[in-house]
Amino acid sequence: MSTQSIATAARPAIGGRGSRLATGTVLWAFLLVIAALTLFPVVIAILGSFKSNMELTAGATFLPSEWHFNNYAQAWKQASFSTFTWNSLFLSAATTVGTLIVASMAAYVIDRMNFPGKKLYVSIQAFTMFISIGAVVLRPQFELMIKLHMHTSLWGVILILISSHAYIFFILLSFMSGIPKELDEAAYIDGSSMGGTYMRIVLPLMGPGLGVGALFTFRGAWNEYLLPLVFTMSKPKLQTLTVGLANLKYGVSAASQTHYMLAGACLSILPILIVYIFANKSFMQMTAGSLKG
């Protein structure tokens, strides 16, 4: 083969390698820009939590001219963080457990059984997920909790949040479809009931899906503001952290306390980060499984 033929054959390979390199560079540049835009507000909030209220209101500096570490101690004290954090943890944990139980049982029945109204039930779940009516249902929900004598406790909020489980239901339903039905049939042959099969065989195999569902449910319950605000108006000691942080905005003399509010917001991020660290493995497993499929 002549030298000209070798050069002609090698040119497409070099061109293809250069094209892949250029595509990779553009992709990484795009991801870095998105990451910078996402993290920039977080960095501003963290730096602002160490500034004085006057410096923060003026907005003339990026880094604090003087680091006020006592902002966190004052935010913890004024917002009753120990009480409000416990209320938020209780609300989020109970909502997460209840949602996973209800959504996983619903996904199991929908995937494994055929019954009249099955398609209607799935359509109703999709309807509640894609059409949000927001505060329109707040009054009926509150009146319902009054009749159940749950309007002065966090249990009313937990019950309402568990009822809005459509998103988690569809996540677990898609994950459930990947579990072979032959496992259920083998369990039935061995004498296992439907509930026993769900508890001992199906539920352990849904670990990654349950982890992702727990992450989204905990985050949503932790950030919920309107429902806890309405249900705890008569009992301030039951307020969650989001409601308590909003009360930090103004002090006793109605003066703005944005620096304390930012410090409290930074503290409130920590539980979400801890939950994400524990659920990250499940999230990656589920993502890898969906890509493989």
C-alpha positions in Angstrom: 0.0 0.0 0.0 1.4 3.4 -1.0 2.0 6.2 1.5 -0.8 8.3 0.0 -3.3 5.4 0.6 -2.2 5.0 4.2 -2.7 8.8 4.8 -6.1 8.7 3.2 -7.2 5.8 5.4 -5.9 7.4 8.6 -7.6 10.8 7.9 -11.2 9.7 8.8 -10.0 8.2 12.1 -8.1 11.4 13.1 -11.1 13.4 12.1 -13.4 11.2 14.1 -11.2 11.4 17.2 -11.0 15.2 16.9 -14.8 15.4 16.6 -15.3 13.3 19.7 -12.8 15.5 21.6 -14.6 18.7 20.6 -18.0 17.2 21.5 -16.6 16.1 24.9 -15.1 19.6 25.5 -18.3 21.3 24.7 -20.3 18.9 26.9 -18.0 19.4 29.9 -18.0 23.2 29.4 -21.8 23.1 29.4 -22.0 20.9 32.6 -19.5 23.2 34.3 -21.6 26.3 33.5 -24.7 24.6 34.8 -22.9 23.5 38.0 -21.6 27.0 38.5 -25.1 28.5 38.0 -26.6 26.0 40.4 -24.0 26.4 43.2 -23.7 30.2 42.9 -26.8 30.9 45.0 -25.7 28.4 47.6 -22.3 30.0 47.9 -23.9 33.5 48.2 -26.2 32.2 50.9 -23.3 30.6 52.9 -21.1 33.8 52.6 -24.1 36.0 53.5 -24.8 34.0 56.6 -21.4 35.2 58.0 -22.1 38.9 57.2 -23.6 41.5 59.4 -27.2 42.6 58.5 -26.0 46.0 57.4 -23.3 44.6 55.1 -25.7 42.1 53.7 -28.4 44.7 53.0 -25.9 47.0 51.3 -24.8 44.1 49.0 -21.5 45.8 48.1 -19.1 42.9 49.0 -18.8 39.3 48.0 -16.7 38.1 50.9 -17.6 39.2 54.5 -15.5 42.1 55.6 -15.8 40.6 59.1 -16.8 37.0 59.8 -19.8 36.9 62.2 -19.8 33.2 63.3 -22.3 34.1 66.1 -25.0 34.5 63.5 -25.5 30.7 63.6 -25.8 30.7 67.4 -28.3 33.5 67.3 -30.3 31.8 64.6 -30.3 28.6 66.6 -31.6 30.4 69.7 -34.1 32.7 68.1 -35.7 30.1 65.9 -35.8 27.4 68.6 -33.9 25.2 66.2 -33.9 22.2 68.5 -37.7 22.1 68.8 -38.4 23.0 65.2 -35.8 20.6 63.8 -37.3 17.8 65.8 -40.7 18.7 64.4 -39.4 18.7 60.8 -37.6 15.4 61.3 -40.7 13.8 62.7 -42.9 15.2 59.9 -40.5 14.2 57.2 -39.7 10.7 58.6 -43.3 9.8 59.2 -44.3 11.1 55.8 -41.5 9.2 54.1 -42.3 5.9 55.8 -46.1 6.2 55.2 -45.6 7.2 51.5 -43.3 4.3 50.8 -45.6 1.8 52.4 -48.7 3.1 50.6 -47.0 3.7 47.2 -45.1 0.3 47.2 -48.2 -1.6 48.1 -50.2 0.2 45.4 -47.4 -0.4 42.8 -47.3 -4.1 43.7 -51.0 -4.6 43.4 -51.2 -2.7 40.1 -48.3 -4.5 38.5 -49.2 -8.0 39.7 -53.0 -8.1 39.6 -55.8 -7.5 37.2 -59.1 -6.1 38.5 -61.9 -3.8 37.3 -61.0 -0.2 37.5 -57.2 -0.7 37.3 -56.7 1.6 34.4 -59.0 4.2 36.0 -57.0 4.1 39.2 -53.7 4.7 37.3 -55.3 7.5 35.3 -56.5 9.2 38.5 -53.0 8.9 40.0 -51.6 10.5 36.8 -54.2 13.2 37.0 -53.3 14.2 40.6 -49.6 14.3 39.6 -49.7 16.4 36.5 -52.5 18.8 37.5 -51.7 20.8 40.6 -54.6 22.7 42.2 -52.4 24.0 45.0 -54.1 26.1 47.7 -57.6 25.5 46.3 -57.9 22.3 48.3 -56.4 23.7 51.5 -59.7 24.7 53.0 -61.4 21.3 52.3 -58.3 19.5 53.7 -58.4 21.6 56.8 -62.1 21.0 57.4 -61.6 17.3 56.9 -58.9 17.3 59.5 -61.2 19.2 61.9 -63.8 16.4 61.6 -61.0 13.8 62.2 -59.8 15.9 65.2 -56.3 16.2 63.6 -56.2 19.9 62.8 -54.0 20.8 65.8 -51.3 18.3 65.3 -48.7 17.4 62.7 -50.5 14.1 62.0 -53.0 16.0 59.8 -50.2 17.4 57.7 -48.5 13.9 57.5 -51.8 12.3 56.3 -52.3 14.9 53.6 -48.7 14.6 52.4 -48.9 10.8 52.3 -52.0 11.1 50.2 -50.1 13.0 47.5 -47.9 10.0 46.6 -48.6 9.7 42.9 -45.0 10.6 41.8 -43.5 8.0 44.1 -46.1 5.5 43.0 -45.0 5.8 39.3 -41.4 5.6 40.3 -42.0 2.3 42.2 -44.3 1.0 39.5 -41.7 1.3 36.8 -39.2 -0.4 39.1 -41.7 -3.1 40.0 -42.1 -4.0 36.4 -38.4 -5.1 36.3 -38.9 -7.7 39.0 -39.7 -11.1 37.4 -43.1 -12.4 38.2 -41.7 -15.9 38.3 -40.4 -15.1 41.8 -44.0 -14.5 42.9 -45.1 -17.8 41.3 -42.3 -19.7 43.0 -43.3 -18.2 46.3 -46.9 -19.1 45.8 -45.9 -22.7 45.1 -44.0 -22.8 48.4 -47.2 -21.7 50.2 -46.5 -18.0 50.6 -49.4 -15.6 50.6 -49.6 -12.4 48.6 -48.7 -10.3 51.6 -45.8 -12.6 52.6 -44.4 -12.5 49.0 -44.6 -8.8 49.0 -42.8 -8.5 52.4 -40.2 -11.2 52.1 -39.4 -11.2 48.3 -40.5 -8.2 46.4 -39.9 -5.5 49.0 -36.2 -6.3 49.5 -35.6 -6.3 45.8 -37.1 -2.8 45.6 -34.3 -1.3 47.7 -32.9 1.1 45.0 -36.4 2.3 44.1 -37.4 2.8 47.7 -34.2 4.8 48.3 -35.0 7.2 45.5 -38.6 7.5 46.7 -37.4 8.2 50.2 -35.1 10.9 49.0 -37.8 12.7 47.0 -40.4 12.3 49.7 -38.2 13.4 52.6 -37.1 16.5 50.6 -40.6 17.4 49.8 -41.9 17.0 53.3 -38.8 18.9 54.7 -39.4 21.9 52.5 -43.2 22.0 53.0 -44.2 25.4 54.3 -47.9 26.2 53.7 -49.5 23.1 55.4 -47.4 23.3 58.6 -48.0 27.0 58.7 -51.8 26.6 58.6 -52.0 23.6 60.9 -49.7 25.0 63.6 -51.1 28.6 63.9 -52.7 27.8 67.2 -49.7 25.7 68.5 -46.4 27.5 67.7 -44.4 24.8 69.4 -45.4 22.4 66.7 -44.0 24.6 63.9 -41.5 23.1 61.5 -38.1 24.5 60.6 -39.4 26.1 57.4 -42.0 28.1 59.3 -39.6 29.0 62.1 -37.1 30.3 59.5 -39.7 32.5 58.0 -40.2 34.0 61.4 -36.5 34.9 61.6 -36.9 37.5 58.8 -38.1 40.1 61.3 -37.0 40.7 64.8 -38.9 42.0 67.8 -38.7 45.6 66.6 -39.8 44.5 63.1 -36.3 45.1 61.8 -35.1 42.8 59.0 -32.8 40.0 60.1 -31.7 38.5 56.8 -28.3 37.4 58.1 -30.0 35.2 60.8 -32.4 33.9 58.2 -29.5 32.9 55.9 -27.7 31.2 58.8 -30.8 29.3 59.7 -31.3 28.3 56.0 -27.7 26.9 55.9 -28.3 24.9 59.0 -31.6 23.5 57.6 -29.7 22.2 54.5 -27.7 19.7 56.6 -30.4 17.1 57.1 -31.1 17.0 53.4 -27.4 16.5 52.6 -27.3 13.6 55.1 -30.3 12.0 53.6 -28.9 12.4 50.1 -25.6 10.8 51.1 -27.4 7.7 52.4 -29.8 7.6 49.4 -27.2 8.4 46.7 -26.2 4.8 46.3 -29.8 3.7 45.7 -30.2 6.6 43.2 -27.1 5.6 41.2 -28.2 1.9 41.2 -31.6 2.8 39.9 -30.2 5.2 37.2 -27.6 2.5 36.1 -30.4 -0.1 35.9 -32.6 2.1 33.8 -29.7 2.9 31.5 -28.8 -0.8 31.2 -32.4 -1.6 30.4 
